[in-house]
């Protein structure tokens, strides 16, 4: 009996050591959020949700860092690399140069950069065809508008946000070429992502000019735009994450950008040993962008709107409709 107990004890010890060894072999992950912050209910939060889904499924955790300014990014990346983090997710184009520099300095560390491009055998750059998703919500906005005056509130005035605005305009004018579109940007620095008061102010000014549907592509600043639409009884369009739930009844839809899926996929590929460097561009066909239709906006999306938007979606996926990317053309065709 005693011998049996000893054998069982040895088996238990071996099992514990094996489990500890497996745990130790798990890769280390980290996420660095941009100036908009983890809880922007938009771009950064989508990244966090992807990492959390990975954690829930694999039981592998991750570190999180919020940079207060772009100047901190390089040092934060270096500190994480020194801690032997295996894969660092850098959220936002503003981290591109920092990733480029630190990737060279730490070739054994892997990086996934969202919305920017950095070179290196240890860097995966993930871009999105925002113009395609924006085209769809432009179609929806044009059909839902009674005044035929649409609005757009962007965050930081950069080519990326101009691409959202341009895709939106192309979709709207495909429905009615006479539609008027007012456009404003919150600012020219990274603080433009986190100024809801200014986002609301710009929206109210557009509403006073007759706009009745506004698309907000402004990170945390967009919260003010969506709130202003609710107050005025107008329609708003969310961005990046599905924001329909925030103000049911005044949210026409959201232009969903699957940052969450990009982070989840990258982490899972690192875990499974299939991670690859390079540049990836995700549009409608690749499941990178889309429009959101659910219980929270079902009441404001008519059957005609749904049919027209889905037809446009299919035309883009098939190649029948090609949406111009402002960043490539350096101008908007409409």
N, C-alpha and C positions, 0 to 999 in steps of 0.2 A: 504494500500500500504506500509506504514511504517512497519507494522507487518511482511509483507511478506519479506521485505528487511532484517529485523532482523533475521528471520528464516534462510534465505539464508546465512547470515553472520555466524550464528552459525554452519550451515552445513559445510561451508568452513573451519572454525576453527577446527572442529572435523576431517575433512578430512586431514588437514595439520598435526594435531597431530598424526593421524593414520599413515600417511606416514613417519613422523619423527620417530615414534616408530618402524616401519618396517625397516627403514634404520639403526637405532641404533642396531637392532637385528642382522644385517649382521655380519658374522664372520670376524676377522681381519687376514690378510695373510702377509707373508713375504718370500722373497727368498734371500738366501745367496749364491753368486757365488764363485767358487773356484779360485785358482790363475790364471787360464787361462783367466778370465775376461768375462763379459757379451757379449762383441762383438768379441768373438773368431771365429765367423762364423761356429761354430761346436757344441761342447757339451753344454757349458753354454748358448749359444744363443738359442739352442733348448729349454732349460728350460724356458728361457725368453719368447719365442714364445708361449709356452703352457700357461704360466701365463697371457700373453696378450690376448690370445683367450678367456680365462675364464673371464677376465675383460670386454672384448668387449661384450660377451654374457650376462653377469649378471650385468654389471655396478658396480661391486664390485672391488675396487682397491687393490693394494698390495704394501708393502714396499720392496725396493731392497737395498742390502748391498754388497759391494765388499771387501773381505778381502785381505790385502796386503801380509799377511803371515799366515801360519797355526797356529801360536801362538796366533793370534788375535781371532780365531774362537770362542773359549769358551766364551770370554768376550762379543763378538757380540751377541751370542746366549742368554746369560744371560740378556743383555740389552733389547733384543726384548721380552723375556719372562716377564720381569718386566713391559713392556708396555702393558701387557695383550694381546699379539698377540695369536690368537687361534691356528693357524697352521703355522709352520715354515718349509720351504723347504730348506734343506741343500744339495747343489749340489757338489758331489764328495766324493770319498772314504776317502780323507784326513780329512774330518769333522766327521768321525765315532766316534772317542773317545770323541770328544767334545760333540756330540749329546748324547752319552751314559751318560756322566757326568751331563749335564744340564737337560736331561729328568728326571733323578732321583730327581734333585733339584726342578724342576717345574712340578709335576705330572699332573697338570691341562692343561698344554700346550701340544699340539699335534705336532709331528715332522714327516716329510717324508724325508728320507735319500736316495739319489740316488747313486748307485754303492758301497754301504757299508752296513754293518749290525750293528745295535745297539739294545740292548735288552730293553724291557720296554712295559708296557701296553699302553703307549702313543706314541709309535714309529712304523712307517711303513717303512720297508726297502725294496727298490725296486732294484732288480738286473736284469741284462740282460744276455742272452746267446749270447754274442758277437761272439763266435766261429761259430755259425750257419750262421749269416749274412756274416761273413768273409769267410766262406767256399764258399758261392755263388760268391763273388767277386773274389775268387781264381780261380774258374771255368772259369769265364769270362776272367780273366787275362791270364790264360794258353791258352785259345783258341785264344785270340787276339794277343798274342806274336809271333813275327816272329823269334826272336833269341832264344826263349825258356829259357830266363834268366829273372827272375822276381826280383823285389825289394820290401823291406818293410822298412819304416822309422817310428819308434815308438817314443813316447814322453818320459815320465819318465819310466825307466826300472823297472817295477813292474809286478807281476803275471797277472794283468788285461790286460796289453798291450801285454804280452806274449801270452795271450789267443787269442787276435786278430791275432797275427802272426801265431800261430799254426793252427787256423781254416783256415786261408788263404792258408797255406802250404798244409793242407789236401785236400782242394778243388782243388788246382792246380795240385797236384800229382794224384788225382783221374782221371784227364784228361790225364796226361802224367807223369809217375813215374820218368822220366829222367830229368824233369825240375829242374833247379838250382835256388835257392832263396837266394839273399843277404839280410841280415838284419842288421840294425843299430838302436841304440837308441840315442836320442838327449842328455839325461843326466840322473842323478840319484836323482835330487832334483825337487821340484815343478816348478822351473824356466824353466824346460825342456818343459813345455807346452806353453811357450811364447817366443820362440827364432826362428823366421822364417829364420834368416840368417843361423843358423846351420842346420835347416831343408833343406834349399836349397843346402848347401854345401854337405851334406850327399847324397842327390839325385844326384847331378852332379857327385860325385865320383862313384856312382853305375852305372850311364849312361856310364861313361868312361869304365866300366868293361863289357859292352855289354847288360846291363839291358834295356828293352824297355817298361816295365810297372811297375809302382811303386804304392804301397798302402801306404798311409800316415795316421797313427793313432796317431797323435801327437798334437791335439788341435791347438792352434794358430801357433805352429811351423810348422805344416803341410802346412800353406799358402806358405811357402818358397819352399816346395817340389812341390806343384802344379804349382807354378810359374816357377820353373826350368824345369818341364816337358814341359810347353808351350814353353819356350825359346829353348829347344832342339828338339821340334817336337816329343816328346815321349808321351806315355799315362800315365795318373795318375788316382788314385782312391781316392775319398774323404771319409770322415768318419763322423758319428753321424748325422749331418744335411745333406740334399741333397745339395751337392756343385757342381753339374753338371753345374749350370749357370755361375760359376766363369770363366771357360775357355772352352767354347763350342768348340768341335773339338779335344781337347786333354784330355778331361775328359771321361774315359771309363765308369765309373759309380761311385756311392757312396754307402758305407755300411751305411744304415740309421738305427739309433738307436733312438727309439721314446721316448726320454726323455720328449719332449713336451707333448705327450699324457699322460705320467705318472704324470706330474705335473697338467695338466688339470683335469685328473680323480680324483686325490687326493683332489684338491681344490673343485671340484664339489661335491664329496662325503661328504666333510666337510660341505658344504652349505646345502646339502640335508639331513644331519643327518645319512648318511650310512657309514661314515669313519670307518675303522677298522685297528687295529694294526696287526703286523705280518711281515713275510718275503714273498715277491712275486718275482718270477723269470720269466722273459718274453723272449720268443724266437720267432721263426718264427710262430709257431702255435698260440701263444698268441698275435701276432701282435706287438711284442716288437722290432724286428729287420727285415731288409729286404734289397734288393738291389733296386737302383733307375734307372728307365728307363723313359725318357721323351724327349721332343723336343730338349733339349740341348745336349743329347748324342745319339740320335736316329741314327745319321749318322755314328757313329763308332761302333755301336752294330749290327752285322749282324743277319739275321734270325736264322742262325745255333747257334750262341752264345745265343740268347734269348731262343731258344728252349732247349738247353742243361742246361742253368741256371734254367729255370723254372721246368725242369724235376728233377733237383737236389733238388730244393726247395720242390717239392711235396714228394720226397723220404724222406727228413728230417722230414717234417710235419707228414707223415704217419708212421714214425719210421723205415722205411726200411734202411735208412742211419743214423747212430748215430755218431755225430761229437764229438770227444774227447775234453773235457774241460781241458786245460793246468793246471788250478788252482786245479782241483780235482786229476788229475794224477800226477801233479808236474813234468811232462815232456811231450814232444810232440812225438807222435808215428811216425812221418815222418821226 
